[in-house]
Amino acid sequence: MEITGPAGDTKMVINALNSGAKVYMADFEDALSPTFENVLRGQKNLREAVRGTLTYSAPDGKFYKLNAKTATLVVRPRGWHLVEKHFLVDHEPISASLFDFGLYFFHNAKALIEKGSGPYFYLPKLESREEARLWNDVFLFAQEELGIPRGTIKATVLIETITAAFEADEILYELREHSAGLNCGRWDYIFSAIKKFRRHEDFFLPDRAQVTMEVPFMRAYTLYVVKVCHKRNVHAIGGMAAQIPVKDDPEANEKAFAKVRKDKEREVKDGFDGSWVAHPGLVPAVMEVFDRHMPGPNQIGRKRDDVTVKAEDLLRWPDGNITEEGLRTNISVALQYIEAWLSGKGAVPLFRLMEDAATAEISRAQVWQWIRHPKGKLEDGRKITLDLVRQLMQEELEKIRETLGEETFRQKRFKEAEELFVKLIEEDEFIEFLTVPGYDYLD
């Protein structure tokens, strides 16, 4: 049972470590807006957390501190596609992956080992075995430099790109001395599929709400990850439950929890050894599901020899349609998330879900493809065009303005969010990650 959250939010770090989850993944990636202040505060938070001294005094006077027993700390550095512009090497920005990993490892590896834990990591956005090999080279170098035994570092790789799914076995092999398992990063995986096949005439995804974990290509992907992991005697970790408790609506809250339980029951019955949640309030419910169906510490003994996944199974796209509501949701989620990200917040509650960059990526990528694909039509037959998207975007911005009030709306960064969103959907050459041009807006 694992919980995730941004490393730069001190209160969230303390609450996650105290949540009762077995593992806390402190995120420098999709759940963190990488302002330099957030990045450095994240490193400071984790250094103090490792030493048990992390505290936080809230503006309302409430005091937060770590429990005597906390979750095991795992860190997710930023992906290989990102840089840290505030730290130069030979007059060039350093790889953000190396910056995040290097600082955390240098300051905490020995202290972690002394307390009976270790330097544990999640590795995001890998697309190939070569990128896994690069991480392995980094691990070997870092351990040697600090005089730490080879193989002390343990890392779980997120299989969140469609190319990585085809090389899951090879990725585990490249990291064999350091591998702890694989995780199904479901939202980024869907984004990756859209990105890779965006111009393929046979590839087309309907409303995001219709792309569930039960559709053929997602079902094949998750079962394959379980089979590969258990063949190699490492853990398979399920995807994120992004729901957050609904405090003011008991009926909506029960529906949200029922959805989470159903999703986690599918995972544990499929053979996953653990799963992710985004909110501490979900931890007991998900732990109950796994405890009921998985009495032991893991299910590695279930080799899933009954599962056969062929290459074409990973490419079986679902049927479905595009609704105006689905198009509007994509536009609204992208705008609101980008605005929050530009304002320094990477984990954002939207429509009763805790969203991170992956959701905004799916949203803008679908809009980009729908504009350009012959099947990009609404249920009523209207072709999705740039003009239609611009019209709906203004209507969605007006709804946000009405909800927030004029003064609050003007104080926020919606003008820049609109500018970036339009750039992402207008440019005919697909922009690989919104966080790359978005980084230019951050301090």
N, C-alpha and C positions, 0 to 999 in steps of 0.2 A: 504494500500500500504506500503510494508515493504522492506527495503534494508538491506543487510547483508555485513559483512566484518570483517577482523581480528582486534581485540582490540589493538594489539601491533603496528600497523602501524599508526602513528600519523596523517599523511596527509589523509589517507583513512578514519580515524575516523571523522575528521573535514568535509571532503567532503560528507560523508554519512549523518552526522547530518544536513548539509546544503543543502541536495539534493532535498528537497521538499517532500520527502516521509513522511508518517505519523509516521512511526516507524523505528528505526535503531536497528538491533540486532548486538551488539558488541560480537564477537565470540572469545572464548578461546578454541574452539573445532576444528572441521574439517578444518576451514580456517586459523588456527594459528599453526605454528610450535612451539611446547612448549619448546623452549630454555628458561632458567630461565630469561634471559634478556628480551625476548619477553613477557613473562608472567608478569613480574614486570612492564615493560613499559606499558603494557595493563592496569594494575590496576592504574598506575599513570595517564594515558590518561583519564580513566573514572572518576577518582576522580576530575580532573581538568574540565572535560566536565560537570559534575554535577554542578560545581560551576561557569561555564561559562568563565573560564580563560584559556582554552586550546588554544595554538597557535603553529605554526610550521613555521620555516624559512627554505626554500628549498635551496639546494646548488646553484641553479641558481639565488638566491636572492628574489624569490617570497615569499610573506608572507601570511600565512593562519591563519584565526581566525574564531570563531563561529559567525553565524548570531544572531540577537536578538531573532528570533524564530527558534527553531531547532526541529528535530524529537524527539519523545518520545524514551527514551533509555531503551532497554531490553538487558539483558546479558545472554549469553549461556555459562555456565561452562563446563568443560570437563566431560566426561561420567564416570560412576561408575567403568569401567574396567581399568582406568588409575590412576597412582600415581604421586605425586610431590616429586621427589627424593631429592630435596634441602631442604625439611622441614621434620624433623623427629619427630614422637611422639612415646615415649617408644622405641626409637632406630629403628623404622620402618618408611618408607616413608608414609606420610599422603595421604589419598584419594585426588586425584586432584579435584574431584567434590567439596569436602568440603573446600579445599584450595581456589579455585576460588570463590565459593559462599561466604565463610566466610569473606575473605578480602573485597570483594565488599560491602557486606551487612554491615559489621561493620563500614566501613569508609563513607558510603554514604546513608544509609537508612534514617536517620533523616533529612539530608539535602534535600533529594528527597521529603520527606513528607512536609517539610517546604515550598518548592516551588510549592506545589500542584500536584506533581507527586507521585511516590512511587517505592519501590523495585520490579521490574518486571523481570521475568526470562523465558528463554526457557530451557526445560529439554531434553537432547539428549539421544538416544540409549536405552531408557527403553524397557525392554522385557516382563514385567509383572506388574500386579497390586501391587505385593509386593514391587517392586522397587519404584513405585509411593508412596506407604505408607511410605517407608523409607524417601523419600523427604519430605513428609508431616510432619513426626516426626522432621526432621531437621528444617523445617519452624517454627513449634510450639516452639521448643527449642530456636531458634534464636530470635524470637519475644519476648519471655518471658525474655530472658537474657538482651535485650536492652530496655525493658519496652515499647515495641511497641504493639499496639492492635492486637489481634489475627485476622487473615484474611487480614492483610494489604498487605502481600506478594501476588502477583498474578503470576501465572506461566502457560505457554502454553507448552504442551507436544508434542514433535515431534513423530508422529507415523511413525517410520522409521525402525522398525523391524517387520517381518511378524507375530511373536507371539504377539506383542503389538496390532496389528490390530484385533486379535481375542478377546482382552480384553479391547478394547477402552472404552466401557461403564464403566467397572470396574475401569479403570485408572482415569476417570473423577470422579467417586464416591470417590475413595481414597483421591483425592485432592480437594474435593468439597468446602472446605472453601477458597481454594486458586486458584481454576481453572479459567483460562481465555479462555481455548479452546484447540484445537488440530491443529496440522500442518502436512501436508503430505510431509515428507522428502523423496522424490521419489528416489533419487540415492542410499541412504543408504538402502532403502526398497528393491530395486532390489538386492543389495549386500547381504542383510540378507536372501532373498529367496534362492540365490545360496548357501550361507553358510549352511543354515538349511537343504536343500534337496540335497546337493552335491553328495551324494552316492545313492540317490533314482533312480532306473532305469527309472521311468516314468518322472523324472524331468530333463529338459534340456532346456537351453535358447540359442537362436541363437545369431548372431552378436548383440552387444549392440545397434546399430543404429536401429535394427528392434524391440527392446523392447520399444515401444512408450507408451504414456499414454492411447492409445486406445486399447491395447491388453487386453484380458479378465480379467486377475487377477489384473492389474493396474486399470482398469475401475471400477471393483467391489470395490476395496480398497478405491478409492477416493470418490465414491458415498456413501459408508458406513460411512466414516468419517464425511461427511456433515450431513447425517441423524442422527448419534449419537450426534453430537454437537448441532444441532438445537433442538433435543428432550430435551436436557439438558440446552437449552437457553444460550449456549456459542458459541464463534466464531469458524468457520472452515477456516483455512488459507491454501491457495494453495501452490504448489511446486515452486521450484527455476527456474527462467529463467536465465540460465548461459551465454547467449549470451552477447558479448561485441560489441560496435560499431566498424565498419570497416572503418577507416578514409580514407584509400587510395584506396578504391574500392566501388564506389557508388552502383553498382549493387549488390555486395555481401552484402553491408550494408542493402539495402532494403529487400533482401531475409531474412536476420537475423531478421529484425524488423517484417516482415510479419509472420515469424515463431512464434515469441513471441506473436504477436497479436492473432493469431489463437489459441495458447495454452491458453492464458488468457481469450479469449472469451469462450472456453470450460469450464474453471473453473467458471467464473461468471454465465454462463447459468446453470451449474450444481448446483449452490447454494452457492459456496464459498463466504466468506465475505471479503476476501483480498488475497494478494499474495506476493511472494518474487521476488526480482531481485538482481543481484550481482553487477550491474554497475549503477551509477547515470544517465548515458545517457538513460537508459531504463525507468526511472521513469515517465516522461510525457506520453509516449506511453501506458504504462500499466494503469496509472491513467485514461487516456481517455477512455480506454475499460471499466473499472469498473464504471466510472461515467456515461457512456452511458447506461449500462445495469443494474446498481444498483443505482438508484437515492437517496435511503436512506443510512444511515450509515452502515447498514448490511442487511442480508437476513434471519435472525434468524426466522422470521415468516414463511419462506418456510420450512415446516417440512419434505418435500420429502416423504410423506406417499405412494407415487407411487413407491418408490424404495424398492425392496426386494432383499437383499443380503444374500445368504446362505453360510455356511462354505465352501462348495465345490467350490463356485464361487471365493473365495480368492485363490484357488489352480488350476485354469484353465490356464495352461501354453500355451504360443503361439507356433505355428509352425514357421519354418524358417530354414535358413541355415547358414553355417559359410563360409565366404569368406576369401581369403588370406589377402585382404586389412583390413578386420575386425580384424583378428588375429594380423597383423602388428600394427594396431592402438592401440590395447590393450597393446602390448609390449612397443611401443614407449611412449604412455601416462604414463604407469606405471613407466618406467625408468626416464622420464623427470620430472614427479611429485615427485618421491622419491628423486631425486637429489636436486630439489628445496627445498623440505621439510628438507632434511639433512642440507641444507645451510641456514636454518632459515626462509624460506618463505613458508607459508601455502596456500595462494590464488595465483594460478599460471595461467596466460593466455596461453592456448595451443589450437592450431587449432581453433582459434577465439571463444573459450569458456573460461570462468573463472572457472577453475577447483579447487576442494578441495580434501581432502583425500578420500571422498566417491567415486569419479570417479576412482581413482587409485585402490581402494578396489574392485570395480566391475571388472576392467581390469584384475587384477592378479587372482581374484577368478574364472573368466571365463576360463582363461588359465589353471589354476589348474584343473578345472573340465573337460575341453575338452581333456586334456592329458589322463584322467582316464576313461572317459565315452565311451561306445561302439559307440555312435553317434558322437563322437568328430572327425569328418572328414570334410575336406574341400570339396568345390563343385566338384573338380576334382577327389574326391575319396581318396586322400591322408589322412592317419590317422595322427592326430596331436600327436606327440610324443615329449618327452623332447629333443631329438636330433634336431628335426625340429625347436622347439622353440629356442634352443640355436643358431642354424644357423641364423634364422631370427633376433634374438636379436643382433648378431654381425653386421648384415647388417644394422639394424636400428641405432645402435650406430655409425656406419661409416657415415650414413647420417647426424646424429647430429654433428659429428666431422667436416664434410665438411661445414655444415651451420655455425658453430661457429668459425671455424678456429682452428688449432692445439693448439696454445698457450692457448686460452680461454678454450678449451675443457679440457686441462690438469690441469688448475687451478680449475676446478669444481670437484664435488664429484661423478662423474659417475662410478668410480671404486667401490666405496662403494654402490652406487645405484644398480649396476649390482649384487654385492655380496648379497645384501638384496633381490632383486627380485628373484634371483636363489633360495635362501633359501625358499622364499614364495611358489614357484611353485614345488620345488623338494621334500620337506618334505611330506611324505605320510599322516602324521597327520596334518590336516589343521590348520594353524595358525589363530586364531580368528580375530586379528586386526594387520595390518602391523605396526601401530603406537606403538605397545607394544615392539617388537624387535627393531623397528626403534629408540625408545627413548634411547636405550643404546648408540647410535651413537652421541646423542646430549650432549652439555655441560650442 
